[in-house]
Amino acid sequence: MGCAMHNEEGPVMPEPWRPPVRCPQCNGVQTRFLTLRYEVSVYECETCGLQFEVEEEGS
């Protein structure tokens, strides 16, 4: 059974999961996926705090 959040418009599906990627600023791999924005995935580095975008493959 899936887990969905709700808002005024009804159920909201959580963002798809993405694996960690290398941070372009500190080169660390302690990153986490935040959201999908158009054709890019938005990540945040847990080491240096940078938020950055990674273009989706096939875009």
PyMOL CGO cylinders between C-alpha atoms (Angstrom):
from pymol import cmd
from pymol.cgo import CYLINDER

trace = [
    CYLINDER, 0.00, 0.00, 0.00, 1.47, 3.40, -1.02, 0.3, 1, 1, 1, 1, 1, 1,
    CYLINDER, 1.47, 3.40, -1.02, 1.90, 6.31, 1.32, 0.3, 1, 1, 1, 1, 1, 1,
    CYLINDER, 1.90, 6.31, 1.32, 0.50, 9.62, 0.06, 0.3, 1, 1, 1, 1, 1, 1,
    CYLINDER, 0.50, 9.62, 0.06, 0.21, 13.01, 1.72, 0.3, 1, 1, 1, 1, 1, 1,
    CYLINDER, 0.21, 13.01, 1.72, -2.91, 15.15, 1.34, 0.3, 1, 1, 1, 1, 1, 1,
    CYLINDER, -2.91, 15.15, 1.34, -3.57, 18.84, 0.73, 0.3, 1, 1, 1, 1, 1, 1,
    CYLINDER, -3.57, 18.84, 0.73, -6.67, 20.89, -0.16, 0.3, 1, 1, 1, 1, 1, 1,
    CYLINDER, -6.67, 20.89, -0.16, -6.72, 19.47, -3.71, 0.3, 1, 1, 1, 1, 1, 1,
    CYLINDER, -6.72, 19.47, -3.71, -6.50, 15.83, -2.57, 0.3, 1, 1, 1, 1, 1, 1,
    CYLINDER, -6.50, 15.83, -2.57, -3.68, 13.26, -2.36, 0.3, 1, 1, 1, 1, 1, 1,
    CYLINDER, -3.68, 13.26, -2.36, -0.13, 14.41, -3.11, 0.3, 1, 1, 1, 1, 1, 1,
    CYLINDER, -0.13, 14.41, -3.11, 2.32, 11.74, -4.20, 0.3, 1, 1, 1, 1, 1, 1,
    CYLINDER, 2.32, 11.74, -4.20, 5.82, 12.04, -2.71, 0.3, 1, 1, 1, 1, 1, 1,
    CYLINDER, 5.82, 12.04, -2.71, 8.71, 12.94, -5.03, 0.3, 1, 1, 1, 1, 1, 1,
    CYLINDER, 8.71, 12.94, -5.03, 10.47, 9.97, -6.63, 0.3, 1, 1, 1, 1, 1, 1,
    CYLINDER, 10.47, 9.97, -6.63, 13.65, 8.85, -4.89, 0.3, 1, 1, 1, 1, 1, 1,
    CYLINDER, 13.65, 8.85, -4.89, 17.04, 9.51, -6.55, 0.3, 1, 1, 1, 1, 1, 1,
    CYLINDER, 17.04, 9.51, -6.55, 20.46, 8.14, -5.51, 0.3, 1, 1, 1, 1, 1, 1,
    CYLINDER, 20.46, 8.14, -5.51, 23.10, 10.49, -4.04, 0.3, 1, 1, 1, 1, 1, 1,
    CYLINDER, 23.10, 10.49, -4.04, 25.38, 12.34, -6.49, 0.3, 1, 1, 1, 1, 1, 1,
    CYLINDER, 25.38, 12.34, -6.49, 28.72, 14.12, -6.08, 0.3, 1, 1, 1, 1, 1, 1,
    CYLINDER, 28.72, 14.12, -6.08, 28.55, 17.75, -4.88, 0.3, 1, 1, 1, 1, 1, 1,
    CYLINDER, 28.55, 17.75, -4.88, 30.04, 20.17, -7.45, 0.3, 1, 1, 1, 1, 1, 1,
    CYLINDER, 30.04, 20.17, -7.45, 31.38, 22.46, -4.69, 0.3, 1, 1, 1, 1, 1, 1,
    CYLINDER, 31.38, 22.46, -4.69, 33.04, 20.21, -2.08, 0.3, 1, 1, 1, 1, 1, 1,
    CYLINDER, 33.04, 20.21, -2.08, 33.14, 16.99, -4.13, 0.3, 1, 1, 1, 1, 1, 1,
    CYLINDER, 33.14, 16.99, -4.13, 31.42, 15.11, -1.29, 0.3, 1, 1, 1, 1, 1, 1,
    CYLINDER, 31.42, 15.11, -1.29, 28.90, 12.32, -1.81, 0.3, 1, 1, 1, 1, 1, 1,
    CYLINDER, 28.90, 12.32, -1.81, 26.73, 13.07, 1.25, 0.3, 1, 1, 1, 1, 1, 1,
    CYLINDER, 26.73, 13.07, 1.25, 23.93, 14.56, -0.86, 0.3, 1, 1, 1, 1, 1, 1,
    CYLINDER, 23.93, 14.56, -0.86, 20.21, 14.03, -0.79, 0.3, 1, 1, 1, 1, 1, 1,
    CYLINDER, 20.21, 14.03, -0.79, 17.53, 14.45, -3.43, 0.3, 1, 1, 1, 1, 1, 1,
    CYLINDER, 17.53, 14.45, -3.43, 15.08, 17.26, -2.66, 0.3, 1, 1, 1, 1, 1, 1,
    CYLINDER, 15.08, 17.26, -2.66, 12.71, 17.60, -5.62, 0.3, 1, 1, 1, 1, 1, 1,
    CYLINDER, 12.71, 17.60, -5.62, 12.26, 17.25, -9.36, 0.3, 1, 1, 1, 1, 1, 1,
    CYLINDER, 12.26, 17.25, -9.36, 12.01, 20.65, -11.08, 0.3, 1, 1, 1, 1, 1, 1,
    CYLINDER, 12.01, 20.65, -11.08, 11.20, 20.51, -14.80, 0.3, 1, 1, 1, 1, 1, 1,
    CYLINDER, 11.20, 20.51, -14.80, 14.05, 18.48, -16.37, 0.3, 1, 1, 1, 1, 1, 1,
    CYLINDER, 14.05, 18.48, -16.37, 16.45, 18.72, -13.40, 0.3, 1, 1, 1, 1, 1, 1,
    CYLINDER, 16.45, 18.72, -13.40, 16.76, 17.04, -10.02, 0.3, 1, 1, 1, 1, 1, 1,
    CYLINDER, 16.76, 17.04, -10.02, 17.49, 19.34, -7.09, 0.3, 1, 1, 1, 1, 1, 1,
    CYLINDER, 17.49, 19.34, -7.09, 19.92, 18.05, -4.46, 0.3, 1, 1, 1, 1, 1, 1,
    CYLINDER, 19.92, 18.05, -4.46, 21.37, 19.38, -1.22, 0.3, 1, 1, 1, 1, 1, 1,
    CYLINDER, 21.37, 19.38, -1.22, 24.84, 18.60, 0.07, 0.3, 1, 1, 1, 1, 1, 1,
    CYLINDER, 24.84, 18.60, 0.07, 24.81, 17.58, 3.73, 0.3, 1, 1, 1, 1, 1, 1,
    CYLINDER, 24.81, 17.58, 3.73, 28.50, 18.50, 4.04, 0.3, 1, 1, 1, 1, 1, 1,
    CYLINDER, 28.50, 18.50, 4.04, 28.65, 22.08, 2.72, 0.3, 1, 1, 1, 1, 1, 1,
    CYLINDER, 28.65, 22.08, 2.72, 24.91, 22.93, 2.46, 0.3, 1, 1, 1, 1, 1, 1,
    CYLINDER, 24.91, 22.93, 2.46, 24.95, 23.76, -1.26, 0.3, 1, 1, 1, 1, 1, 1,
    CYLINDER, 24.95, 23.76, -1.26, 21.72, 23.21, -3.17, 0.3, 1, 1, 1, 1, 1, 1,
    CYLINDER, 21.72, 23.21, -3.17, 22.37, 22.32, -6.79, 0.3, 1, 1, 1, 1, 1, 1,
    CYLINDER, 22.37, 22.32, -6.79, 20.63, 20.94, -9.87, 0.3, 1, 1, 1, 1, 1, 1,
    CYLINDER, 20.63, 20.94, -9.87, 21.49, 17.86, -11.90, 0.3, 1, 1, 1, 1, 1, 1,
    CYLINDER, 21.49, 17.86, -11.90, 20.05, 17.49, -15.40, 0.3, 1, 1, 1, 1, 1, 1,
    CYLINDER, 20.05, 17.49, -15.40, 17.96, 14.36, -15.86, 0.3, 1, 1, 1, 1, 1, 1,
    CYLINDER, 17.96, 14.36, -15.86, 19.36, 11.80, -18.31, 0.3, 1, 1, 1, 1, 1, 1,
    CYLINDER, 19.36, 11.80, -18.31, 17.49, 11.72, -21.58, 0.3, 1, 1, 1, 1, 1, 1,
    CYLINDER, 17.49, 11.72, -21.58, 16.46, 15.41, -21.35, 0.3, 1, 1, 1, 1, 1, 1,
]
cmd.load_cgo(trace, "trace")
